Amino acid sequence: MALSIEGKTRPVRLADIAKAAGVSHGTASNVFARPEIVREEVRERVRAVAEALGYAGPDPKGRLLRAGKVNAIGVATTEPLSYFFEDPFARAMMAGISEACDATGAGIALVSAGNEEKLAWNIQSALVDGFILFCIEGGFRLVELTRERRLPFVALELGFRDETVSAIGVDNVAGAKLAARHLAVLGHRRFAVLALQFADESTGLVSEEQVKAAVYTGTRDRLAGYFDELSRHGVDTATIPVFETANDEITTRAGLETIFATPTPPTAILAMSDRMALVALDWLRERGLDVPGDVSVVGFDGVPEAALSRPPLTTIAQPIAEIGRRAARTILDFDGQVRRETLGVDLIVRASSEAPRAG
């Protein structure tokens, strides 16, 4: 309910309740915050007045802000909110973040927006103690907006060379080398790469100049790892098509259409995410191509769905849940220090990769 004062209306405040009930502001506050120290008859009178005026109690946001801590973490991305639920990597990461928050009773606020104006508002208005940033497309803008809040934050991507940014990620070069070595040792010599984005809002076949100008060095590092290892095995990397995707089904399928339209299609696909690799398995099966008989596929992430695909996916497994747990603890136990952690990865060999068929 709102009170009308000199022709103007405003929300009912605690001071209004105290005045109407004939008690001090402190007593009225205790009725809602520490009722056990207020006499029963006073409690009943104050609550009766509050109910009559439509007052539900003090705004919890104000109390939390006065305490200086709200016991909640913001998890932010420039992707639509559905990203947190549809992307297998995001789901696995959120499981780790949730586990750390559950252990301390902290809450989680999902922050995303379809455009920059709404994202800026959502970052500025989020009632949190700090942010975990899913630094995919628009990652640098996320960092910029979060800095303005002057709250602790950690980026889930080591592609930021700024040493003042806390970040947790994996050794992308080492992981990519593991994947490429596995396929090269099997005997593959014709490759294609389904890549993550090198720059915002960019997809399609990638030139050497575009790779050198990459905004996201994590993507560039994975490609460097692939190419360094394949070169050691005598593969001419200049002949390998690299298709930059938005890590979604539409652009991944477009990449596969392009790659397999060439006179000498690949016998092995290196996908920079399990999400792309899983799309590739479906696309190849739809076209009657056998995996791994005709084409071997190796992903990168180690999401739970990779073990359940048809066939089960060979992949580079990140410790996704552990990254999430560490990111959450970086915010919950923030001590003012910048922390940059690089975690290891493992090659998980499953049924989506084998030696190429003769001829």
C-alpha positions as CSV (number, residue, x, y, z in Angstrom):
1,M,0.0,0.0,0.0
2,A,1.1,3.6,-0.6
3,L,0.5,6.6,1.7
4,S,-0.8,9.9,0.3
5,I,1.0,12.9,1.7
6,E,0.2,16.4,0.3
7,G,-1.2,14.9,-2.9
8,K,1.8,12.6,-3.4
9,T,2.0,8.9,-2.8
10,R,4.9,6.8,-1.6
11,P,5.4,3.3,-0.2
12,V,4.6,2.6,3.4
13,R,7.8,2.8,5.5
14,L,8.7,1.3,8.8
15,A,8.6,4.8,10.3
16,D,5.0,5.0,9.3
17,I,4.2,1.8,11.1
18,A,6.0,2.9,14.3
19,K,4.2,6.3,14.3
20,A,0.8,4.6,13.8
21,A,1.4,2.0,16.5
22,G,2.8,4.5,19.0
23,V,6.2,2.9,19.4
24,S,9.7,3.9,18.6
25,H,11.4,3.2,15.2
26,G,13.7,0.8,17.0
27,T,10.9,-1.2,18.6
28,A,9.1,-1.5,15.3
29,S,12.3,-2.7,13.6
30,N,12.8,-5.3,16.3
31,V,9.2,-6.7,15.8
32,F,10.4,-7.8,12.3
33,A,14.0,-8.5,12.9
34,R,14.2,-9.7,16.6
35,P,10.6,-10.3,17.7
36,E,11.7,-12.4,20.7
37,I,12.9,-9.3,22.6
38,V,9.6,-7.4,22.1
39,R,6.6,-7.8,24.5
40,E,3.8,-9.9,22.9
41,E,1.2,-7.2,23.2
42,V,3.5,-4.7,21.4
43,R,4.3,-7.2,18.7
44,E,0.7,-7.8,18.1
45,R,-0.1,-4.1,17.9
46,V,2.7,-3.3,15.5
47,R,1.8,-6.3,13.2
48,A,-1.8,-5.3,13.2
49,V,-1.0,-1.8,12.1
50,A,1.4,-3.2,9.5
51,E,-1.3,-5.5,8.1
52,A,-3.8,-2.7,8.0
53,L,-1.4,-0.5,6.1
54,G,-0.3,-3.3,3.8
55,Y,3.3,-3.3,5.0
56,A,5.1,-6.7,4.5
57,G,8.2,-5.9,6.4
58,P,11.6,-4.2,5.8
59,D,13.2,-4.6,2.4
60,P,15.7,-7.4,2.7
61,K,17.9,-5.8,0.1
62,G,18.4,-2.8,2.3
63,R,19.4,-5.0,5.2
64,L,21.8,-7.0,3.1
65,L,23.4,-3.9,1.6
66,R,23.9,-2.4,5.1
67,A,25.6,-5.6,6.2
68,G,28.0,-5.3,3.2
69,K,27.5,-8.8,2.0
70,V,24.5,-10.5,0.3
71,N,25.9,-14.1,0.2
72,A,25.2,-14.6,-3.5
73,I,27.2,-15.0,-6.6
74,G,26.3,-13.6,-10.1
75,V,27.1,-15.9,-13.0
76,A,27.2,-13.7,-16.1
77,T,27.3,-14.3,-19.9
78,T,26.3,-12.3,-23.0
79,E,24.5,-15.4,-24.2
80,P,20.7,-15.7,-23.8
81,L,19.6,-17.0,-20.5
82,S,18.8,-20.4,-22.1
83,Y,22.6,-20.9,-22.6
84,F,22.9,-22.0,-18.9
85,F,20.4,-24.8,-19.5
86,E,21.0,-25.8,-23.1
87,D,24.8,-25.9,-23.4
88,P,26.3,-29.1,-21.9
89,F,29.5,-27.3,-20.8
90,A,27.5,-24.6,-19.0
91,R,25.3,-27.2,-17.3
92,A,28.4,-29.1,-16.0
93,M,30.0,-25.8,-14.9
94,M,26.9,-24.7,-13.0
95,A,26.9,-28.0,-11.2
96,G,30.3,-27.3,-9.8
97,I,29.4,-23.7,-8.9
98,S,26.2,-24.8,-7.2
99,E,28.1,-27.4,-5.2
100,A,30.4,-24.7,-3.7
101,C,27.5,-22.4,-3.1
102,D,25.5,-25.1,-1.4
103,A,28.4,-25.8,1.0
104,T,28.2,-22.2,2.3
105,G,24.5,-21.5,1.8
106,A,25.2,-18.9,-0.8
107,G,22.7,-18.1,-3.6
108,I,23.3,-17.8,-7.4
109,A,22.0,-15.1,-9.7
110,L,22.1,-15.8,-13.5
111,V,22.9,-12.6,-15.4
112,S,22.5,-12.4,-19.2
113,A,21.0,-10.2,-21.8
114,G,20.4,-10.2,-25.5
115,N,21.8,-6.7,-26.0
116,E,24.5,-4.5,-24.5
117,E,22.1,-2.0,-22.9
118,K,20.2,-4.7,-21.0
119,L,23.4,-6.5,-20.0
120,A,24.9,-3.3,-18.6
121,W,21.7,-2.8,-16.5
122,N,21.7,-6.4,-15.3
123,I,25.3,-6.2,-14.2
124,Q,24.8,-2.9,-12.4
125,S,21.6,-4.0,-10.6
126,A,22.5,-7.6,-9.7
127,L,22.5,-8.0,-5.9
128,V,25.6,-10.1,-5.5
129,D,29.0,-10.2,-3.8
130,G,30.9,-10.9,-7.1
131,F,30.7,-12.3,-10.5
132,I,31.8,-15.5,-12.4
133,L,32.1,-14.6,-16.0
134,F,31.5,-17.1,-18.8
135,C,33.8,-15.3,-21.2
136,I,32.7,-16.5,-24.6
137,E,31.4,-14.0,-27.1
138,G,31.4,-10.5,-25.6
139,G,33.8,-11.6,-22.9
140,F,35.8,-8.3,-22.9
141,R,32.6,-6.3,-22.5
142,L,31.7,-8.5,-19.5
143,V,35.0,-7.7,-17.9
144,E,34.6,-4.0,-18.5
145,L,31.1,-3.8,-17.1
146,T,32.0,-5.9,-14.0
147,R,35.0,-3.7,-13.3
148,E,32.6,-0.8,-13.0
149,R,30.8,-2.5,-10.1
150,R,34.1,-2.7,-8.1
151,L,33.2,-6.2,-7.0
152,P,35.4,-9.3,-7.2
153,F,35.1,-11.3,-10.4
154,V,36.8,-14.3,-12.1
155,A,36.8,-15.1,-15.8
156,L,36.3,-18.7,-16.9
157,E,38.8,-18.2,-19.7
158,L,42.6,-17.7,-19.6
159,G,42.6,-15.9,-23.0
160,F,42.8,-12.6,-21.2
161,R,46.4,-11.5,-21.1
162,D,45.6,-8.8,-18.6
163,E,47.3,-10.1,-15.5
164,T,44.9,-8.0,-13.3
165,V,42.0,-10.2,-14.2
166,S,41.4,-13.3,-12.1
167,A,40.9,-16.3,-14.4
168,I,40.5,-20.0,-14.2
169,G,41.0,-22.2,-17.3
170,V,42.9,-25.1,-18.8
171,D,46.1,-25.5,-20.9
172,N,44.4,-25.2,-24.3
173,V,47.6,-25.8,-26.2
174,A,48.4,-29.0,-24.3
175,G,44.8,-30.3,-24.7
176,A,44.8,-29.6,-28.4
177,K,48.1,-31.4,-28.9
178,L,46.7,-34.5,-27.1
179,A,43.7,-34.6,-29.5
180,A,45.8,-34.1,-32.6
181,R,48.5,-36.6,-31.6
182,H,45.8,-39.3,-30.9
183,L,44.4,-39.0,-34.4
184,A,47.8,-38.6,-36.1
185,V,49.2,-41.7,-34.4
186,L,46.1,-43.6,-35.6
187,G,47.2,-42.8,-39.2
188,H,44.9,-39.9,-40.1
189,R,46.4,-37.3,-42.5
190,R,43.3,-35.5,-43.8
191,F,41.8,-33.2,-41.1
192,A,39.3,-30.4,-40.6
193,V,38.8,-28.2,-37.6
194,L,35.5,-27.0,-36.2
195,A,36.6,-23.9,-34.2
196,L,35.2,-21.7,-31.5
197,Q,35.1,-18.0,-32.3
198,F,38.3,-16.1,-32.9
199,A,36.3,-12.8,-32.7
200,D,32.8,-11.7,-31.7
201,E,30.1,-12.2,-34.2
202,S,32.3,-14.0,-36.7
203,T,31.7,-17.4,-38.4
204,G,32.9,-19.1,-41.6
205,L,36.2,-20.4,-43.0
206,V,39.1,-18.7,-41.3
207,S,42.2,-17.3,-43.0
208,E,45.7,-17.2,-41.4
209,E,45.3,-13.4,-41.0
210,Q,42.1,-13.9,-39.0
211,V,43.9,-16.4,-36.7
212,K,46.7,-13.9,-36.1
213,A,44.2,-11.2,-35.3
214,A,42.1,-13.4,-32.9
215,V,40.4,-11.6,-30.0
216,Y,40.0,-14.9,-28.1
217,T,43.4,-16.3,-27.6
218,G,41.9,-19.5,-26.1
219,T,40.6,-20.4,-29.5
220,R,43.9,-19.4,-31.1
221,D,45.8,-21.5,-28.6
222,R,43.8,-24.6,-29.4
223,L,44.4,-24.2,-33.1
224,A,48.1,-23.7,-32.5
225,G,48.2,-26.9,-30.5
226,Y,46.4,-28.8,-33.2
227,F,48.7,-27.5,-35.9
228,D,52.0,-27.8,-34.0
229,E,51.3,-31.5,-33.3
230,L,50.1,-32.3,-36.8
231,S,53.1,-30.6,-38.3
232,R,55.3,-33.0,-36.3
233,H,53.6,-35.9,-38.0
234,G,54.2,-34.5,-41.5
235,V,50.7,-33.0,-42.1
236,D,50.6,-29.9,-44.2
237,T,48.4,-27.7,-42.0
238,A,47.9,-25.2,-44.8
239,T,45.5,-27.6,-46.4
240,I,43.4,-28.0,-43.3
241,P,40.0,-26.2,-43.4
242,V,39.2,-24.3,-40.2
243,F,35.6,-23.3,-39.9
244,E,34.8,-20.8,-37.1
245,T,31.4,-21.5,-35.5
246,A,29.3,-19.8,-32.8
247,N,29.4,-23.1,-30.9
248,D,25.8,-23.9,-31.9
249,E,24.0,-26.3,-34.1
250,I,23.2,-23.9,-37.0
251,T,26.8,-22.7,-37.6
252,T,28.3,-26.2,-36.9
253,R,26.1,-27.8,-39.5
254,A,27.1,-25.0,-41.9
255,G,30.7,-25.7,-41.3
256,L,30.3,-29.4,-41.9
257,E,28.4,-28.7,-45.2
258,T,31.4,-26.5,-46.3
259,I,34.1,-28.9,-45.2
260,F,32.5,-32.0,-46.8
261,A,31.8,-30.2,-50.1
262,T,35.5,-30.4,-50.9
263,P,36.9,-33.0,-53.4
264,T,39.0,-34.6,-50.6
265,P,36.9,-34.5,-47.4
266,P,38.6,-35.2,-44.1
267,T,38.9,-38.5,-42.4
268,A,39.2,-36.8,-39.0
269,I,37.5,-33.8,-37.4
270,L,39.0,-31.9,-34.5
271,A,36.1,-30.0,-32.7
272,M,37.0,-27.3,-30.2
273,S,33.9,-28.2,-28.1
274,D,32.0,-31.3,-27.3
275,R,28.8,-29.5,-28.3
276,M,30.1,-29.1,-31.8
277,A,31.4,-32.7,-31.9
278,L,28.0,-34.0,-30.8
279,V,26.3,-32.1,-33.6
280,A,28.9,-33.5,-36.0
281,L,28.1,-37.1,-35.0
282,D,24.4,-36.4,-35.8
283,W,25.2,-34.7,-39.1
284,L,27.5,-37.5,-40.3
285,R,25.0,-40.2,-39.3
286,E,22.2,-38.4,-41.2
287,R,24.3,-38.5,-44.3
288,G,25.2,-42.2,-44.0
289,L,28.8,-41.6,-43.0
290,D,30.1,-44.1,-40.4
291,V,31.8,-42.8,-37.3
292,P,34.6,-43.8,-36.8
293,G,34.8,-46.0,-40.0
294,D,34.5,-43.1,-42.5
295,V,35.3,-40.2,-40.2
296,S,36.8,-40.0,-36.7
297,V,35.7,-37.2,-34.4
298,V,37.4,-35.8,-31.3
299,G,35.8,-33.2,-29.1
300,F,37.1,-30.9,-26.3
301,D,35.4,-30.4,-22.9
302,G,34.5,-33.8,-21.4
303,V,30.8,-33.1,-20.8
304,P,28.7,-36.0,-19.4
305,E,26.7,-36.2,-22.7
306,A,29.9,-37.2,-24.5
307,A,29.9,-40.7,-22.9
308,L,26.3,-41.3,-23.9
309,S,26.5,-40.2,-27.6
310,R,26.3,-42.6,-30.6
311,P,29.1,-43.6,-30.7
312,P,30.6,-42.4,-27.4
313,L,32.8,-39.4,-28.1
314,T,36.5,-39.3,-27.8
315,T,37.3,-36.0,-26.1
316,I,39.8,-33.8,-24.2
317,A,38.3,-33.7,-20.7
318,Q,38.5,-30.5,-18.7
319,P,37.8,-30.7,-14.9
320,I,34.7,-28.6,-15.5
321,A,33.0,-29.1,-12.1
322,E,36.3,-28.4,-10.3
323,I,36.7,-25.1,-12.3
324,G,33.2,-24.1,-11.2
325,R,33.9,-25.0,-7.6
326,R,37.2,-23.0,-7.6
327,A,35.6,-20.0,-9.3
328,A,32.8,-19.9,-6.7
329,R,35.3,-20.1,-3.9
330,T,37.3,-17.3,-5.4
331,I,34.3,-15.0,-4.9
332,L,33.0,-16.5,-1.6
333,D,36.5,-16.4,0.0
334,F,37.7,-13.3,-1.8
335,D,40.9,-11.9,-0.1
336,G,41.7,-9.1,-2.5
337,Q,44.2,-11.1,-4.5
338,V,44.2,-11.7,-8.3
339,R,44.3,-15.4,-8.9
340,R,45.1,-17.1,-12.3
341,E,44.9,-20.9,-12.3
342,T,45.7,-23.3,-15.2
343,L,44.3,-26.8,-14.7
344,G,45.3,-29.9,-16.6
345,V,43.3,-31.9,-19.1
346,D,43.0,-35.6,-20.1
347,L,42.5,-37.5,-23.3
348,I,39.4,-39.8,-23.0
349,V,39.5,-42.3,-25.8
350,R,36.1,-43.7,-26.8
351,A,34.5,-45.2,-29.9
352,S,34.3,-42.1,-32.1
353,S,38.0,-42.4,-33.2
354,E,40.0,-45.2,-34.9
355,A,42.5,-45.7,-37.7
356,P,41.3,-44.5,-41.2
357,R,40.2,-47.1,-43.6
358,A,42.8,-48.1,-46.2
359,G,42.4,-46.0,-49.4
